């Protein structure tokens, strides 16, 4: 019996068995040498016979041990590579996306200036927001889009100022503070949870990844088991959207409800599918990793950005 190399198909291990008689009568006894990205036991052990019956030749033994050493070194290299791969995967984060905030205003209108002040304040306070202002004064394209938005949301007339963001049309506010509160609410993901919900725990573990890609958003957790107001608000949202919410967590974002959480590859993908409608890729001009500057984009940039926002809006 000589040195044998074989593959264990069940565990993926490579084993070098060095047991029994070598071709020239030398004898080396030992167990198996294994390597894998982990460890496992050999599928069987062979008996070790009496060494005194056979002469021990160091040269052949050295050769066998050298082969075993090669196996160990290759296995160690594989382990080192495997330990580096997760770190590389962790660094390959999807690029950030900016939330598009469209502001329609009229020149020399007090309410429009209040809305502009509020929008700039929010955009300058957090990263991940692209503010696009469009004056309808002397701009037929801006007037037409404002009318289409107003018609979709059943407004009686196309009035300014109006903020269009995340499937919300904000108007009718008289002060900058009122506009700011409404805008911050539109940029919020509201999550209804309950104590002891494993899916809620899984969702909380996933959401930091989502917020890293969409830094313009913020998250609010509301416990429906201990907060009566949270339960009442959830019931009101269910009636408004006419969707069942029989399981937690329940996500309220972009004027939509999404119930339950499985994992990032499924529920996470559904959340991103919603958010991608109202966002645009970061670019050198719109880096998304720092608060927005107060400079206005060019007219061409305005048309390019607003063309990516769906219309009619997806309710």
Secondary structure, 3 states (H helix, E strand, C coil): CCCEEEEECCCCEEEEECCCECCCCCECCCCCEEECCCCCCCCCCCCCCCHHHCCCCHHHHHHHHHHHHHHHHHHHHHHHHHHHHHHHHHHCCCCCEEEEEEEEECCCCHHHHHHHHHHHHHHHHCECEEEEEEECCCCHHHHHHHHHHHHHCCCCCCCCCEEEECCEEECCCCCHHHHHHHHHHHCEEEEEECCCCHHHHHHHHHHHHHHHHCCCCEEEEEECCCCHHHHHHHHHHHHHHCCCCCCCCEEEECCEEEECCCCHHHHHHHHHHHHHCCEEECCCCCCCCCECCCCCCCHHHHHHHHCCCCCCCCC
